[in-house]
Amino acid sequence: MVLAAGTIFWLVRALLALSQTLALRLPVKKIAALAAMAGSVAYCVFSGAEVATVRSLIMTLVMLGAILVDRPALSMRNLALAAMIVLLREPEALLGPSFQMSFGAVAALIAFAERWEERGRLQPPPALPWPLRPLWIAASGIIVTTLLATAATAPFGAYHFQTFNPFGLLGNALALPFVSLFVMPAAVFGVLAYPFGLDAPAWWLMGMASEVVLKLAHWVATIDHSTLVLAAFGPAALGCFAAALLWATLWTTKLRLLAILPLVTGVAVAAKPDKPAILIERDGSGIAVRGRDGLLVIAGKPSRFVMQQWLTADGDGRQPDDPSLRKGAACDARGCVMTTKEGHSIAYAQDRLAIIEDCRRADVVVTPIPWTATCRARLIDRMALLRDGATALVKTRSGWQNLAAQDTGERPWSRRRPQPAPTPASTAPPPPGEDAPDAERLP
């Protein structure tokens, strides 16, 4: 969005400045801002008007609108105004990665720009010859902005996606020149030339430059350790990182150096995340248990996507088809039995007879089968999964803590439905001499 608006703004202003009469009699900069606003709206509409695009459009319109009222385009006030408009339109965006990463990056860039303009310079910068000066300015700008944006968005990316790309600086440095010099100008020219049927060369140039960008991205992705998988950390660490970013960008005095305190606290909290002992898919088709070596052991047949999410959130670089994921699970046709790091026995039962046996021996029994009979172990059956969704179990001093995907807590806009009282037949213990129902009586 910024490249599209910036390209239109620069082209319109440059074309109007070619005429001395227009440049002296008309507010060329404001006319260019109006043209860039119209172009930004058109770009948003033609690109599909996705949520992230609309959010970028609002931020861009606020920045360009500041030019119309003779205010600085890049300022924290404009950013705060854009944030308020976005949150009034969609308050839930505050918890999403798009809002956090986009506004975090812009806040870091604006704070740096304000500090850079206020710096005191005792002597002018050294004059460089013509070919070197623009290259130096462009290269230093790409490096500084990429470093700032990466540092500001890395905590949010690690929280939501559990990944970090240390070679992002290299990828941006290689790709941005092609995007800025070829892709975006060609796109603008193609839109303007389309009504006259002269847009074919623009799309050809845009396609060639985009192909180069994709090849560079694939090359950077093939570098060893180009993507680091990090263990998921909780909202407490994320809150510390957000507080550090806000403190460092909003303060204009040396008090901003105190941002190191919440930053160090966030790193310390994120370094030791609370990892669940058991992960259960929402339909009970598979589970993951933290084995004796601290790594996840898979039982059942969870979907590949779910397995990939479990491994990524755990900071485990293995792929879902890695055979080592099945080691540590004693399985047969009726189910599997695994042992946690603390020595607790976890059973995954796929048969009703297996449930009867596992309820006597295991500490936790997970099954995709509905079960109403008594069980000595902690039982999670299909009915519990239908009610709670995907579930994680964490071992605490007081027992097993259940972390469900579907929070059943009562809120003003979501009242908890009253649960029917259990019938005596479902809660009464088995008669003397019987530990469980007969196999013949099982449906």
N, C-alpha and C positions, 0 to 999 in steps of 0.2 A: 504493500500500500504506500509506504514512504517513497519507494523508488518510482512508482507510477506518478504520484502527486509531484514529487520533486522534478521528474523529467518534464512533465507538462509545465510546471511553474518556470523552470529554467528556459524552456523553448519559447514560451509566450513572452517572457520578459526580454529575452535576447532578441527576438524578432521585433518587438516594439521599440527596443533601444536602437535599432538600426536607423530609425527615422528620428532626426533631430527635433522635428516639430512635435511628434508624438511624445518623445521622451521629455520635452520641456513643458508641455502643456497638459499632459494627462498623468494621473497617478499610475505609472506603469506597474509598480510592484503590487498594488492592490488589484489591478486588472488581472495580473498573472495569478494572484491568489484566488480570485474568483474562478478563473479558468481551471486551476488545479483542483478546487473544490468540486466543480462540475465533473471534471475527469475522474476524480476519486469516487464520486457517487456512481458514475457509469461503470467504472471498473468493478465496484462492489456488486452491482446488479448483474453484469455480464459474467462474473466469476461464480455466481450462485448464491451470494449473500449468506454464506455460512456464519455461524456465531462468531468465530474468531475474526472473520473478515469485517463483520459489522462493528466489532469492538475496535479494530484498527481504524475503520472509517471514522468513528466518533472521535478517537484521539487525533486523527489527522485534521478533521474539520475544526476541532478546537484550536489546534496550532495555527491553521491558516486563518481562522477567524480572528485570532489575535493580531495578525498583520493588518486586517481591515480596520481595527480600532487603534492602530499605532501602538501596540504593546509587543513586548518580546515574544516571539513564537515559542522558544524553548525556555520554559520556566516551570518551577514546581507548582505554581498556582494553576497554570493551564493543565498540568498533569492531574492535579487534585480534582479540578472541575471535570475532566474527562472520566476520572474514576467514579465520581458521584453520579454522572449521567449513566454510565454503564451499570452501576449497582442499582440505580433506580429502575432501570429497564429489566435487569435480570439479577436479583440479589444473590442467587445461588452461584453466580460466576465467581464470587470471592473465593470459593473452595476449590475451584478448578485450576489446572495447571496453566491454561492459556492466559487467564487474567493475572495470575501470580508471576509468571515468567515474563510476559510482555510489559507489564507495569514495573516490575523489578528492574528489567534491563533499561527501560527508558529513564527511570529514576536515577540509576547509576550514571547514565550518559549525561543527563542534565546536570547532576551535581558536579561531575567532572568539568563540564563546559563552563559552569559558573565559577568554579575555582580557577580554571585556566584563564578566564578573562580577568579575574581580580588579581592575578599574580603580579608582582612587581618585577620589572625587567630593568636592570642597570644599564645594559647596552643592547643595541639592536642585534638581531640574529645574523649570523654570517650569510652574506649573499652568495647564492649558488648559481652557476651558469644555467641557461634556459632548460636544457634537457633534464638536468639533475633536480632542479627545484620542484617542479610538479611531480616528478616520480617520488621524491623524498616525502612530499606532503601527502601524496596518496598512500604510499606504503606505511608511513607512520600512522596515518588516520585509520587504516584498516587494522593494524596491529593493536592500537590503543582501544578502539571501539570493540574489537573482538575480545580482548582481555577483560574489559569492563563488563561486557554483556555476559561472558562466560562465568565470571566470578559472581555476578548478581543472580544468574539463573541456575547455577550448578546445584545449590541446595534444594530448590524446588524440583528440578529434574530428577535428582537422586531420590527425593521423597515419593514422587508419583511414578517414576519409571525404573527406579533402582539401577540406573546406568549413569556413567560419566564418560565423556569423550575427550580424552586429553589432547587429541590431535585436531580439535575443532579449529584452533588457530590456523593450522596449516591448510585445512580444507577451505576455510573462509578466505584466506589470503590468495589461494589459487582460483577460487570460483568467483569471488566478487568482481574482479575486473571484467570478466566475460559477461556477468549479469548487468553490471552498470554501463558498460560501453557498447554492448551489442544487443542483449536480450530486451531490456526495457526500451531503449530508443527504437529498436525495430518494431516492438509491439505498439508503441505510440504512432509511429509512421504507418504501420499496417492498418490501424483503426481509422486514421485520417484519410488514407488512400483507398480504403475499401469501397466507398461510394463511387469512385471513379474507375474501379477495376484495375488499379495499379498496385495492389497490395501483395502480389506474388513474391517479388524480391524480398520484401520485409519478412514474410513468413519463412522463406528459405533461410535467410540469415539468422532468424530467431531459432529455427530448428537446428542449424549447425552449431550455434553457440550453446544451446541447451544440451546437445549431445556431448559437447566437450565438458560441460559442467557435470553431467552424469558420469562420464568416464573418470573425471577427477575424484568425484565422490566415491565411486567404487574402488579406485586405487587407494584412497586414504583408508577406506574401510578394511582393506586387506592387510594393512600394517599390523604387526603384532601388538596386542594390547591397545588397539585403537578404541575398543569399547570395554570399559571396566564395569563388571557387575558388582553392585554394592548391596549389602543386606538392608532390608527395609527398616527404617527407624520410625518412631512414633511421632505424634503431633507435638509433643513437648519439645523435641529437638527442632522441629520445623518452626515452632513459635520463637525459639531462641534465634534461629537464623533470620527470620523475618524482622525481629526486633533489632538485630544488629544492622541489617540493611537500612531500616528506617532511621535508626539513630545516626548512621554514618552519612546518609544523604540529606536529612532534614536540617541537621545542625550546620551552621556556617562558621562556628568558632572551633577552637581546639578541643572543645568538649566532644566533638565527633570521634576523637581517638578512644573514648570510653566504649565505643562499639566493640572493642576487642573482648570485653567481658561477656556479653551474651554470645558472641561468636565462639569463644573457647568453651563456654558452657554447652552450647549446642553440639560442638564436636565431641565433647566428653560423653554427652548423653547418646549421641548417634553411634558412638564407637561400641557401645554395649547394648544393642537392642534386645528386647524381650522376644525371643523366638518361641512360637508355640510348639508343643510336643506332638500334637496330632492335628492334621488338616483333613477335612472331610468334604468331598464334593457334594453339591446341593442335592443330587438325586441318589447319593450313596453308592454310586458306581465304582468308587475307588477312594483310597485314603493314602496319606503320607504320614509316616511315623519317624520321629527323630531317633535314630538308632544309637547304639553304644558309642560309635565314633563321632557323634554329633551331626552326621549327615542324614538326609531324608531317605527313607526306604519306602518304596511304592508297593501297594497291594491293591488288587482289583484291576479294573480297566478304566481309569479316569481318562477324559479326553486329552488329546495332545496339547490343546491350548491351555487347559487348566494346569497340566503338569508343568508347562513352560512358565506360567505365572507363579506357581509354587517355587520353582527353582530360582527364578529371577528375584522374587521377594526374599528368598533365603540367602541371596548372595552366592548361589551355587552355579558355576559355569557349565555344568553338564547339560547335555541335550536330553529331551524326553525319551529318545530311543537308546540311551546309554544302558548297557546291560548291568552296570554296577548298581543301578537304582533298585534292582530286584534282589540284590544280595542282602542277607540279614533277615529275610522273611521265609519262614517255614510254611509252605503252601501245599494243599492238596485240592481235590475237586470240590470240597465243601467250604474252603476258606483258607485264611492265613493267620499265623500267629507271629508277632514281633515283640521285641523287648526294647524298652526305651533306655536312655542313658542312665536313668536312675534305677533301673531294674524292674520297672512295671511291665506287666504282660498285657499286650494289646491284641485283641482278636478281631479279625474281619470275617464275619460269617455270611456265607451265601446260601445256606441251607438251614432249615428249621431244626434239624437234629444237631447241626453244628452249634446253633444258638444255645440249645439245652446244655451241651457239654461245655461251651465257652463260658456260660454264665456261672458255672461252678469253679472254674480255674482262673479265668482272666480278671484283670482289674478294670478294663474297659472293653466293652463289646460294641462294635459298629456293624450294622447290617442294613441292607436296602429292603428288608422284609418288614412289614408291619408286625409288631409283637405286643401282646397285652398281658402275657403271663409274667409272673415275678422273675426277677433276675438279681442275683447277689452282687453282680458287677455293675459298674456305671454303664447303662445301656443307652445307645442312640440308635433308634430304628427309623424306618421310613416316615412314620407319622411325625416324629420330632424334626426331621429334615424338611418335610413339607411345611411345617410351622415356622421353623427358624432359618431355613435356607442353608447355604454353605456355612460350615461350623469349624471353629478352631478351639482346641482344648489346651489350656495352660495349667501346668501343675503348680499349685501354691501350697503353703503350709496347711491351709484348712481343707484342701482337697483339689478337685478339678474345677477350674473356672471356664465357663462356656462363653466364647465370643462368637456370636451369631451374626450373619450378614444382614438378616432382617431383624432389626431392633423392635422388640415387642413392648418397649416401654410406653407408658401413657403420657401423651402430650395433649395440649388444648385442641389441636387440629387432628389428632389421631387417638381416639379412645380405644382402650383395650377391650376386646370382646370378652364377655363373661364365659368362662370355661365350664362345661357341664361337670357335675360331681361324678367321680368314678364310681362305677357299680361295684357292689361287694364282690361279685365274681371275679373282677379284674384285679382286686387288691388283696383278696384273702390268700393266705399262704396255702400251699398244697397240703392235702390230708397227711396224717402221720403215715410214715412208710413210703411216701411218694415225694421225690425231690423235684419232679417236673411232670407235666402231662405225658400220657402215653403217646408213643409214636403213631399208633393207629388213630388216635383222636385228633391228630393234627390235620388241618385241611391241606 
